[in-house]
Amino acid sequence: MSAPALEVIDQMDMVSCNPRVAAKARSTQESVMARSEAPNPLANLSPTGRVLLEKGVQRIQFDRAAPVIHKGQQVSGAYLVTQGQLRVYTYTPQGNEATLYFIRPGETCVLALNCLFNDLRYPAWVETDAGTCVDVVPGPLYRRLFESESSVQDLTVKTLSTLVFRLMDELEQIHACTLDQRLASFILSNASDAGELRMTQQMLADHLGTTREVIARLMQGFVADDLVTTGRGLVTINDSVRLAQLVSEHE
């Protein structure tokens, strides 16, 4: 593997096929053992494993949202999110983005792991949220740790099982739910404790694989029914009970 998994975005050749403007990223060598931004699935490494990880890990911090991996790119490391999140997505036949899953703090990407263990290229696209921090563990190091460290083995198995669950849930929604149900479910699943979801209608459309115009029409219905209130880049849940009832109407 010759290309870094998540390069500093000063070098934009990795995302040249994506027209979005990328942000600067700061890359520093730091220990992953002493940070508290997220649960650390590698906290129980052996002393030898800790030394190896601290010497080889690279930390990348993204100040703003940016595309970081494109389909067909080589990846040279496993990346562990410690703060913020990554979005893994694909494109529909109509050319719309469609979210496959998110990688949140304490998680890594099973598609990248599959690339590392099977010498494959990445099969999707990835973008980062603003303020996201990622630890990149070089492929040879991750494979070495996987052979002897139970916490790395546990992380790998958990990543696989979590992805299977998420993709099965997404497939069920696509085939069994209407788009308004999928939108309601997405709002409920991704809103903050305060019931706020800070996303534009275009971002929601990208997640659900549709157009902004369709989302705008659905949101108008939600607002008319007093399920949510909308603002610039903000959706606020007014009635989570009725919103959940909408999701489960045909289940």
C-alpha positions as CSV (number, residue, x, y, z in Angstrom):
1,M,0.0,0.0,0.0
2,S,1.7,3.2,-1.1
3,A,-0.9,6.0,-0.4
4,P,-1.7,7.2,3.1
5,A,-5.2,6.3,4.3
6,L,-6.0,9.8,5.3
7,E,-3.5,12.3,3.9
8,V,-3.0,15.8,5.0
9,I,-5.4,17.7,2.8
10,D,-2.7,20.0,1.5
11,Q,-2.2,17.2,-1.1
12,M,-5.6,17.0,-2.8
13,D,-4.7,14.4,-5.4
14,M,-6.5,11.8,-3.4
15,V,-9.9,13.6,-3.9
16,S,-9.3,15.1,-7.3
17,C,-12.5,13.4,-8.6
18,N,-14.6,15.1,-6.0
19,P,-15.5,18.8,-6.7
20,R,-15.9,19.8,-3.1
21,V,-13.5,22.2,-1.6
22,A,-11.3,20.4,1.0
23,A,-10.1,21.8,4.2
24,K,-6.6,22.0,5.6
25,A,-5.7,19.3,8.1
26,R,-3.0,19.1,10.7
27,S,-1.1,15.9,11.0
28,T,0.9,15.2,14.2
29,Q,2.5,12.2,15.8
30,E,0.8,11.7,19.2
31,S,0.1,8.8,21.6
32,V,-3.4,7.5,21.4
33,M,-3.2,6.2,24.9
34,A,-3.5,9.5,26.7
35,R,-6.5,11.2,25.0
36,S,-10.0,11.4,26.4
37,E,-12.0,12.6,23.4
38,A,-13.5,9.1,22.9
39,P,-13.7,5.6,24.3
40,N,-10.4,4.0,23.5
41,P,-10.9,0.4,22.2
42,L,-7.1,-0.1,22.3
43,A,-6.7,0.9,26.0
44,N,-5.9,-2.7,27.0
45,L,-3.0,-3.4,24.7
46,S,0.0,-5.2,26.2
47,P,3.0,-3.1,27.1
48,T,4.7,-4.2,23.9
49,G,1.6,-3.4,21.9
50,R,1.4,0.1,23.4
51,V,5.0,0.9,22.5
52,L,4.4,-0.3,18.9
53,L,1.2,1.7,18.6
54,E,2.7,4.9,20.0
55,K,5.6,4.7,17.6
56,G,3.6,4.0,14.5
57,V,0.3,5.9,14.9
58,Q,-0.4,9.1,13.1
59,R,-3.0,11.6,14.3
60,I,-4.9,13.7,11.7
61,Q,-7.2,16.6,12.7
62,F,-9.6,18.1,10.2
63,D,-10.6,21.7,11.0
64,R,-13.5,21.7,8.5
65,A,-15.6,19.2,6.6
66,A,-13.7,17.7,3.8
67,P,-13.6,14.7,1.4
68,V,-10.8,12.4,2.4
69,I,-11.0,9.1,0.5
70,H,-12.4,8.4,-3.0
71,K,-13.6,5.1,-4.5
72,G,-10.7,3.1,-5.9
73,Q,-8.1,4.7,-3.7
74,Q,-5.4,2.6,-2.0
75,V,-5.4,2.8,1.8
76,S,-2.4,2.1,3.9
77,G,-3.8,2.1,7.4
78,A,-6.7,1.4,9.7
79,Y,-8.3,4.6,10.9
80,L,-9.8,5.0,14.4
81,V,-12.1,8.0,15.0
82,T,-11.3,9.7,18.3
83,Q,-13.5,12.8,17.9
84,G,-16.2,13.9,15.4
85,Q,-17.2,11.4,12.7
86,L,-16.6,10.1,9.2
87,R,-19.3,9.5,6.7
88,V,-19.0,6.6,4.2
89,Y,-21.2,7.0,1.2
90,T,-21.8,5.9,-2.4
91,Y,-23.7,7.3,-5.4
92,T,-27.0,6.2,-6.7
93,P,-27.6,5.6,-10.4
94,Q,-29.2,9.0,-10.6
95,G,-25.9,10.6,-9.3
96,N,-27.2,11.4,-5.8
97,E,-25.0,10.7,-2.7
98,A,-26.3,8.0,-0.4
99,T,-24.9,7.4,3.1
100,L,-23.8,3.8,3.9
101,Y,-22.8,4.4,7.5
102,F,-21.0,6.7,9.9
103,I,-17.8,6.0,11.8
104,R,-18.1,7.6,15.2
105,P,-15.6,8.0,18.2
106,G,-14.2,4.7,19.3
107,E,-14.9,3.0,15.9
108,T,-12.9,2.1,12.9
109,C,-14.0,1.3,9.3
110,V,-14.5,-2.3,8.2
111,L,-14.1,-1.5,4.5
112,A,-10.6,-0.1,5.2
113,L,-9.8,-3.2,7.3
114,N,-11.0,-5.4,4.4
115,C,-8.7,-3.5,2.1
116,L,-5.7,-4.0,4.4
117,F,-6.2,-7.7,4.9
118,N,-7.1,-8.5,1.3
119,D,-5.0,-6.0,-0.6
120,L,-8.0,-4.3,-2.2
121,R,-8.9,-0.7,-3.1
122,Y,-11.4,1.3,-1.1
123,P,-15.0,0.7,-2.6
124,A,-16.7,3.9,-1.5
125,W,-16.2,7.6,-0.7
126,V,-15.5,9.1,2.8
127,E,-15.9,12.6,4.1
128,T,-15.1,14.0,7.5
129,D,-17.1,16.4,9.7
130,A,-15.5,19.6,11.0
131,G,-13.4,19.0,14.1
132,T,-12.9,15.3,13.5
133,C,-9.7,13.6,14.7
134,V,-8.5,10.3,13.3
135,D,-5.7,8.0,14.4
136,V,-4.2,6.2,11.4
137,V,-2.6,2.8,12.3
138,P,-0.3,1.7,9.4
139,G,-1.5,-1.6,7.8
140,P,1.5,-3.7,8.6
141,L,1.3,-2.6,12.2
142,Y,-2.4,-3.2,12.5
143,R,-2.0,-6.7,11.1
144,R,0.9,-7.4,13.5
145,L,-1.2,-6.2,16.5
146,F,-4.2,-8.3,15.3
147,E,-2.1,-11.4,15.5
148,S,-1.3,-11.0,19.2
149,E,-3.5,-8.4,20.8
150,S,-7.0,-9.5,21.9
151,S,-8.2,-5.8,22.0
152,V,-7.4,-5.4,18.3
153,Q,-9.1,-8.7,17.5
154,D,-12.2,-7.6,19.5
155,L,-12.2,-4.2,17.7
156,T,-12.1,-5.9,14.4
157,V,-14.9,-8.3,15.1
158,K,-17.0,-5.6,16.7
159,T,-16.5,-3.4,13.7
160,L,-17.7,-6.2,11.4
161,S,-20.7,-7.0,13.4
162,T,-21.7,-3.4,13.8
163,L,-21.4,-2.7,10.1
164,V,-23.5,-5.8,9.3
165,F,-26.2,-4.5,11.7
166,R,-26.2,-1.0,10.3
167,L,-26.3,-2.1,6.6
168,M,-29.1,-4.6,7.3
169,D,-31.1,-1.8,9.0
170,E,-30.4,0.5,6.1
171,L,-31.5,-2.1,3.6
172,E,-34.7,-2.8,5.6
173,Q,-35.5,0.9,5.5
174,I,-34.8,1.2,1.8
175,H,-37.1,-1.7,0.9
176,A,-39.7,-1.5,3.6
177,C,-40.0,2.2,4.4
178,T,-41.3,5.2,2.5
179,L,-38.9,8.2,2.1
180,D,-40.8,10.2,4.7
181,Q,-40.4,7.4,7.2
182,R,-36.6,7.1,6.4
183,L,-36.3,10.9,6.9
184,A,-38.2,10.8,10.2
185,S,-36.0,7.8,11.3
186,F,-32.8,9.7,10.3
187,I,-33.8,12.8,12.3
188,L,-34.6,10.8,15.4
189,S,-31.4,8.7,15.2
190,N,-29.1,11.6,14.6
191,A,-30.6,14.5,16.6
192,S,-28.8,15.7,19.8
193,D,-30.1,15.2,23.3
194,A,-31.7,18.6,22.9
195,G,-33.6,17.3,19.8
196,E,-31.6,19.3,17.3
197,L,-30.1,18.1,14.1
198,R,-27.7,20.6,12.5
199,M,-27.9,19.7,8.8
200,T,-29.0,21.5,5.7
201,Q,-31.7,20.0,3.4
202,Q,-29.0,19.2,0.9
203,M,-27.1,17.2,3.5
204,L,-30.2,15.3,4.4
205,A,-30.8,14.6,0.7
206,D,-27.2,13.3,0.4
207,H,-27.6,11.0,3.3
208,L,-30.9,9.5,2.0
209,G,-29.9,9.3,-1.7
210,T,-32.4,11.8,-3.0
211,T,-32.6,15.5,-4.0
212,R,-32.9,18.6,-1.9
213,E,-36.3,19.4,-3.6
214,V,-37.8,16.1,-2.3
215,I,-36.5,16.7,1.2
216,A,-37.8,20.3,1.1
217,R,-41.3,19.0,0.3
218,L,-41.2,16.3,3.0
219,M,-39.9,18.8,5.6
220,Q,-42.8,21.2,4.7
221,G,-45.2,18.4,5.6
222,F,-43.4,17.7,8.9
223,V,-43.5,21.4,9.8
224,A,-47.2,21.7,8.9
225,D,-47.9,18.7,11.2
226,D,-45.8,20.4,14.0
227,L,-43.4,17.4,14.1
228,V,-40.4,19.6,13.6
229,T,-39.3,23.2,13.3
230,T,-36.8,24.2,10.7
231,G,-34.2,27.0,10.4
232,R,-31.0,27.6,8.5
233,G,-29.1,24.4,8.7
234,L,-31.2,23.3,11.7
235,V,-34.0,20.9,12.4
236,T,-35.6,20.9,15.8
237,I,-37.9,18.0,16.9
238,N,-41.2,19.2,18.4
239,D,-42.9,15.9,18.8
240,S,-40.7,12.9,19.0
241,V,-43.5,10.5,19.8
242,R,-45.5,11.3,16.7
243,L,-42.3,11.3,14.6
244,A,-41.6,7.8,15.9
245,Q,-45.1,6.7,15.2
246,L,-44.6,7.8,11.6
247,V,-41.6,5.6,11.3
248,S,-43.4,2.5,12.7
249,E,-46.7,3.0,10.8
250,H,-46.1,0.2,8.4
251,E,-43.7,-2.0,10.4
